[in-house]
């Protein structure tokens, strides 16, 4: 929470976006998350042991999310909204909304919220069941779930040490 005298944190902007869509990246559930491009579990600058979740985007990027992130073509927080990361997704066909989905992690695990997107958000659970997300409603996403938003997607890979797992 912020008050009148509390300085606002500037969100980390993750804007390096490879061409989209690339060749799909095979994901192996048993090999654990890749260390390529993702901070390690011990790297907690400013997070003080906060829960985190790793995601693998359909464009091949592997990111560690701590706190609250927004994903979209040009994601931007609402006035007064505290966001730790803004993740830009290149989508020349504009199937992804500007601020399409929020992804956050707390002590019970990861969750998403469709931000009123045009093309919707679907969660595919590890057992194949699908959840069509209703705009502005929180949906838990377990380890191994795939979240499709527009023509983009990401795979949820809970941290190797179980941080953020419920």
C-alpha positions in Angstrom: 0.0 0.0 0.0 1.1 3.5 -0.6 0.2 6.6 1.2 0.7 10.3 0.6 4.3 10.2 1.8 5.2 6.7 0.4 7.4 6.7 -2.7 6.0 4.8 -5.6 8.0 1.9 -7.1 8.7 2.0 -10.8 7.7 -1.3 -12.4 10.3 -3.3 -14.2 9.7 -3.0 -17.9 10.4 -6.2 -19.9 10.4 -5.0 -23.5 12.8 -7.2 -25.4 10.4 -9.0 -27.6 11.5 -11.5 -30.2 9.5 -11.8 -33.4 6.1 -13.5 -32.8 5.0 -16.2 -33.2 8.2 -18.3 -33.2 8.6 -22.0 -33.5 7.0 -23.5 -30.4 9.4 -24.3 -27.6 9.0 -27.8 -26.2 8.5 -27.8 -22.4 9.5 -30.8 -20.3 7.8 -30.8 -16.9 10.5 -32.9 -15.2 13.6 -31.0 -16.2 12.7 -27.9 -14.1 12.9 -24.3 -15.2 15.8 -23.1 -17.3 18.3 -20.8 -15.8 18.7 -19.0 -19.1 17.6 -15.4 -18.7 15.8 -16.0 -15.4 17.0 -14.9 -12.0 17.8 -17.6 -9.6 15.9 -18.4 -6.4 18.5 -16.6 -4.3 18.2 -13.4 -6.4 15.6 -11.6 -4.3 16.7 -7.9 -4.6 13.8 -5.9 -3.2 11.6 -9.0 -2.9 12.6 -10.1 0.6 11.7 -13.7 0.0 8.5 -13.0 -1.7 6.7 -15.8 -3.5 7.6 -16.1 -7.2 6.5 -18.0 -10.3 8.4 -18.7 -13.5 6.7 -18.5 -16.8 7.7 -19.5 -20.3 6.2 -17.3 -22.9 5.2 -18.6 -26.4 7.9 -16.3 -27.9 10.5 -18.3 -25.9 11.3 -15.9 -23.1 11.6 -17.3 -19.6 10.7 -14.8 -16.8 10.5 -14.9 -13.1 7.4 -13.0 -11.8 7.4 -11.7 -8.2 4.4 -9.8 -7.0 2.1 -8.4 -9.7 2.8 -8.2 -13.5 0.8 -7.0 -16.5 1.1 -8.6 -19.9 0.0 -7.2 -23.2 1.1 -5.3 -26.4 1.7 -2.1 -24.3 0.8 -2.9 -20.7 0.1 0.0 -18.4 -1.2 0.0 -14.8 -4.4 1.6 -13.9 -4.1 4.9 -11.9 -2.9 4.0 -8.4 -2.2 0.4 -9.2 1.1 -1.0 -7.9 2.8 -3.3 -10.5 6.2 -4.9 -10.3 6.7 -5.9 -13.9 5.3 -4.8 -17.3 5.7 -7.6 -19.9 5.4 -6.5 -23.6 4.2 -9.1 -26.0 4.8 -8.4 -29.7 1.7 -9.3 -31.7 1.5 -7.8 -35.2 -2.0 -9.2 -35.7 -3.2 -7.4 -32.6 -4.9 -10.4 -31.0 -3.4 -9.4 -27.7 -4.9 -6.4 -26.0 -2.8 -3.5 -24.8 -3.1 -4.6 -21.2 -4.5 -8.1 -21.7 -3.9 -10.0 -18.5 -2.6 -9.5 -14.9 -0.4 -12.3 -13.4 0.4 -12.3 -9.7 1.8 -14.7 -7.2 1.1 -14.8 -3.5 1.7 -17.3 -0.7 -1.0 -19.6 -2.1 0.4 -19.7 -5.7 -0.1 -17.9 -9.0 -3.3 -16.4 -10.3 -4.4 -14.4 -13.3 -7.1 -11.8 -14.2 -8.3 -11.1 -17.7 -8.3 -7.2 -17.9 -11.4 -7.0 -20.1 -9.5 -8.1 -23.2 -11.1 -8.2 -26.6 -10.0 -11.8 -27.5 -10.2 -13.4 -24.0 -8.0 -15.6 -21.9 -8.2 -19.4 -21.5 -6.4 -21.5 -18.9 -5.6 -25.1 -19.8 -4.9 -27.1 -16.6 -2.3 -29.9 -16.6 -5.1 -32.5 -16.9 -6.5 -30.8 -20.1 -9.5 -29.1 -18.5 -10.0 -25.6 -19.7 -11.2 -22.5 -17.9 -12.6 -19.6 -20.0 -11.7 -16.6 -17.9 -14.4 -14.0 -17.1 -13.1 -10.5 -17.2 -11.9 -9.1 -13.9 -12.3 -12.4 -12.0 -9.2 -14.0 -10.4 -8.4 -17.5 -11.6 -5.7 -19.7 -9.9 -3.1 -21.2 -12.3 -1.3 -24.2 -11.0 2.1 -25.5 -12.0 2.0 -26.8 -15.5 -1.1 -24.7 -16.6 -1.0 -23.0 -19.9 -2.5 -19.5 -20.2 -3.6 -18.4 -23.7 -4.3 -14.7 -24.2 -5.1 -13.8 -27.8 -2.6 -15.6 -30.0 0.1 -15.6 -27.3 0.5 -17.9 -24.3 2.6 -18.8 -21.3 3.3 -21.9 -19.3 3.3 -21.7 -15.5 6.4 -23.3 -14.0 6.4 -22.9 -10.2 9.9 -22.2 -8.8 12.2 -25.2 -8.4 12.1 -24.8 -4.6 8.3 -24.7 -4.5 8.2 -21.0 -3.6 4.7 -19.8 -4.5 3.3 -23.3 -4.6 0.1 -23.8 -2.6 
